[in-house]
Every structure is written in C-alpha cells, then in structure tokens.
Amino acid sequence: MYKVKLNIVELECGDYHTLVKGSVGGKPIRMVLDTGASRTCMDAEYARTLLPELQTSVHDGVTAGIGGDDFEVRIADIPDFRLGRFRMKCYEHMALLDFTYINLAYQRLHRKPVHVILGNDFLVAHRAVIDYNEKLLVFEK
C-alpha cells in the first residue's frame, strides 16, 4: 500500500484543486488529481523538455475535455514515473496534451504550472482512495 500526501489549494473563493508531487526521471512534476479526467495526461511541452528523445504517436481515439474537443493528443511511454515511494518503470500510453490553457489560468492565480493531470485510469487501476481528512491518496500497486 502506498500513501502520498495531497495538497488541497483554494484557487479562488470556494474553488479547490488537489495537487500531488511526483517525478519523471528524477525531475519534479506537479500534478492535479482530477477524478473527472478519464485519462492521465502530461503537458506535451514539459514532456519534451524532460525527455527530449521521447517517441510519441498520434492518438486516434475520441478526444474531449480541456479547452473543447478539437485538439491533438499524442501518446508516449513515460519512463521512471513516481508518486512518493510508488514507482512505475514505464507509464505506458500516457496522453500528451497542450497545457497552455491550464497553465495560463494557474499563472493568473499566481500559482506554479502543473505538468500532469492524474486521472481515473490511474485511480481505478491502482484502487486509489482519496482521504480528504488526512490529505492522502492511498492506493495499491
């Protein structure tokens, strides 16, 4: 069992985001835990910065969500993905998206950019439980 600290921040009056710290290849990433996101995704530009030789392919599935439904999604295998003590040697088929819209909003709110949206695919696969009282994400490998 793994327990990862959550940081619940109030962006504006009554608007909250749940943030999680992690790393890719030993380099820090900031994640938003999003139970409404069907799939975990990473900022494509940040992925290219962290992993300049990353191989990607175009995702042909249905895309809808951040900023509407007309955007390109690429897929990549992300090596050495970590949340606390939990490590995946390779997070297979992670979606890569343009996070410009998200991070502009964060910038307007004087917040640091986010690099990953941790979605339901991860939460379901690892039988995650969000404990808001203890501010923990608890999950199994």
Contacts in CASP RR format, 6 or more apart in sequence:
PFRMAT RR
TARGET T0000
AUTHOR 0000-0000-0000
METHOD contacts of the structure
MODEL  1
MYKVKLNIVELECGDYHTLVKGSVGGKPIRMVLDTGASRTCMDAEYARTL
LPELQTSVHDGVTAGIGGDDFEVRIADIPDFRLGRFRMKCYEHMALLDFT
YINLAYQRLHRKPVHVILGNDFLVAHRAVIDYNEKLLVFEK
1 138 0 8 1.000
1 139 0 8 1.000
1 140 0 8 1.000
2 83 0 8 1.000
2 84 0 8 1.000
2 85 0 8 1.000
2 86 0 8 1.000
2 138 0 8 1.000
2 139 0 8 1.000
2 140 0 8 1.000
2 141 0 8 1.000
3 136 0 8 1.000
3 137 0 8 1.000
3 138 0 8 1.000
4 20 0 8 1.000
4 83 0 8 1.000
4 84 0 8 1.000
4 86 0 8 1.000
4 136 0 8 1.000
4 137 0 8 1.000
4 138 0 8 1.000
4 139 0 8 1.000
5 20 0 8 1.000
5 21 0 8 1.000
5 135 0 8 1.000
5 136 0 8 1.000
6 18 0 8 1.000
6 19 0 8 1.000
6 20 0 8 1.000
6 33 0 8 1.000
6 130 0 8 1.000
6 132 0 8 1.000
6 135 0 8 1.000
6 136 0 8 1.000
6 137 0 8 1.000
7 18 0 8 1.000
7 19 0 8 1.000
7 20 0 8 1.000
7 21 0 8 1.000
7 135 0 8 1.000
8 16 0 8 1.000
8 17 0 8 1.000
8 18 0 8 1.000
8 19 0 8 1.000
8 132 0 8 1.000
8 135 0 8 1.000
9 16 0 8 1.000
9 17 0 8 1.000
9 19 0 8 1.000
9 111 0 8 1.000
10 16 0 8 1.000
11 17 0 8 1.000
11 109 0 8 1.000
11 111 0 8 1.000
12 109 0 8 1.000
17 32 0 8 1.000
18 32 0 8 1.000
18 33 0 8 1.000
18 130 0 8 1.000
19 30 0 8 1.000
19 31 0 8 1.000
19 32 0 8 1.000
19 33 0 8 1.000
19 114 0 8 1.000
20 30 0 8 1.000
20 31 0 8 1.000
20 32 0 8 1.000
20 33 0 8 1.000
20 83 0 8 1.000
20 118 0 8 1.000
20 137 0 8 1.000
21 28 0 8 1.000
21 29 0 8 1.000
21 30 0 8 1.000
21 31 0 8 1.000
21 83 0 8 1.000
21 84 0 8 1.000
22 28 0 8 1.000
22 29 0 8 1.000
22 30 0 8 1.000
22 31 0 8 1.000
22 82 0 8 1.000
22 83 0 8 1.000
22 84 0 8 1.000
23 29 0 8 1.000
23 80 0 8 1.000
23 81 0 8 1.000
23 82 0 8 1.000
24 47 0 8 1.000
24 50 0 8 1.000
24 51 0 8 1.000
24 78 0 8 1.000
24 79 0 8 1.000
24 80 0 8 1.000
24 81 0 8 1.000
24 82 0 8 1.000
25 50 0 8 1.000
25 79 0 8 1.000
25 80 0 8 1.000
25 82 0 8 1.000
26 80 0 8 1.000
26 82 0 8 1.000
27 50 0 8 1.000
29 42 0 8 1.000
29 46 0 8 1.000
29 115 0 8 1.000
29 116 0 8 1.000
30 112 0 8 1.000
30 113 0 8 1.000
30 114 0 8 1.000
30 115 0 8 1.000
30 116 0 8 1.000
31 83 0 8 1.000
31 114 0 8 1.000
31 115 0 8 1.000
31 116 0 8 1.000
31 117 0 8 1.000
31 118 0 8 1.000
32 114 0 8 1.000
32 116 0 8 1.000
32 117 0 8 1.000
32 118 0 8 1.000
33 118 0 8 1.000
33 119 0 8 1.000
33 130 0 8 1.000
33 137 0 8 1.000
34 117 0 8 1.000
34 118 0 8 1.000
34 119 0 8 1.000
35 119 0 8 1.000
35 120 0 8 1.000
35 123 0 8 1.000
35 130 0 8 1.000
36 119 0 8 1.000
36 120 0 8 1.000
37 117 0 8 1.000
37 118 0 8 1.000
37 119 0 8 1.000
37 120 0 8 1.000
38 119 0 8 1.000
38 120 0 8 1.000
38 121 0 8 1.000
39 95 0 8 1.000
39 119 0 8 1.000
39 120 0 8 1.000
39 121 0 8 1.000
40 91 0 8 1.000
40 94 0 8 1.000
40 95 0 8 1.000
40 116 0 8 1.000
40 117 0 8 1.000
40 118 0 8 1.000
40 119 0 8 1.000
40 121 0 8 1.000
40 122 0 8 1.000
41 73 0 8 1.000
41 94 0 8 1.000
41 95 0 8 1.000
41 96 0 8 1.000
41 97 0 8 1.000
41 116 0 8 1.000
41 117 0 8 1.000
41 119 0 8 1.000
42 76 0 8 1.000
42 78 0 8 1.000
42 94 0 8 1.000
42 95 0 8 1.000
42 96 0 8 1.000
42 97 0 8 1.000
42 115 0 8 1.000
42 116 0 8 1.000
42 117 0 8 1.000
43 96 0 8 1.000
43 97 0 8 1.000
43 98 0 8 1.000
43 99 0 8 1.000
43 102 0 8 1.000
43 103 0 8 1.000
43 113 0 8 1.000
43 114 0 8 1.000
43 115 0 8 1.000
43 116 0 8 1.000
44 74 0 8 1.000
44 96 0 8 1.000
44 97 0 8 1.000
44 98 0 8 1.000
44 99 0 8 1.000
45 98 0 8 1.000
45 99 0 8 1.000
46 99 0 8 1.000
46 113 0 8 1.000
46 115 0 8 1.000
47 54 0 8 1.000
47 76 0 8 1.000
47 78 0 8 1.000
47 96 0 8 1.000
48 54 0 8 1.000
51 76 0 8 1.000
51 78 0 8 1.000
51 79 0 8 1.000
54 76 0 8 1.000
54 78 0 8 1.000
55 76 0 8 1.000
55 77 0 8 1.000
56 74 0 8 1.000
56 75 0 8 1.000
56 76 0 8 1.000
56 96 0 8 1.000
57 74 0 8 1.000
57 75 0 8 1.000
57 76 0 8 1.000
58 72 0 8 1.000
58 73 0 8 1.000
58 74 0 8 1.000
58 75 0 8 1.000
59 73 0 8 1.000
59 74 0 8 1.000
59 75 0 8 1.000
59 95 0 8 1.000
61 73 0 8 1.000
63 69 0 8 1.000
63 71 0 8 1.000
63 73 0 8 1.000
66 97 0 8 1.000
66 99 0 8 1.000
66 101 0 8 1.000
66 102 0 8 1.000
67 101 0 8 1.000
71 97 0 8 1.000
71 98 0 8 1.000
72 98 0 8 1.000
73 95 0 8 1.000
73 96 0 8 1.000
73 97 0 8 1.000
74 95 0 8 1.000
74 96 0 8 1.000
75 93 0 8 1.000
75 94 0 8 1.000
75 95 0 8 1.000
75 96 0 8 1.000
76 93 0 8 1.000
76 94 0 8 1.000
76 96 0 8 1.000
77 90 0 8 1.000
77 91 0 8 1.000
77 92 0 8 1.000
77 93 0 8 1.000
77 94 0 8 1.000
78 90 0 8 1.000
78 91 0 8 1.000
78 94 0 8 1.000
79 89 0 8 1.000
79 90 0 8 1.000
80 87 0 8 1.000
80 88 0 8 1.000
80 89 0 8 1.000
80 90 0 8 1.000
81 87 0 8 1.000
81 88 0 8 1.000
81 90 0 8 1.000
81 91 0 8 1.000
81 94 0 8 1.000
82 88 0 8 1.000
83 118 0 8 1.000
83 137 0 8 1.000
86 139 0 8 1.000
86 141 0 8 1.000
99 113 0 8 1.000
99 114 0 8 1.000
99 115 0 8 1.000
102 113 0 8 1.000
102 114 0 8 1.000
103 113 0 8 1.000
103 114 0 8 1.000
106 112 0 8 1.000
106 113 0 8 1.000
106 114 0 8 1.000
107 113 0 8 1.000
122 128 0 8 1.000
123 139 0 8 1.000
126 139 0 8 1.000
126 140 0 8 1.000
126 141 0 8 1.000
127 139 0 8 1.000
127 140 0 8 1.000
128 137 0 8 1.000
128 138 0 8 1.000
128 139 0 8 1.000
129 137 0 8 1.000
129 138 0 8 1.000
129 139 0 8 1.000
130 136 0 8 1.000
130 137 0 8 1.000
130 138 0 8 1.000
131 137 0 8 1.000
131 138 0 8 1.000
END
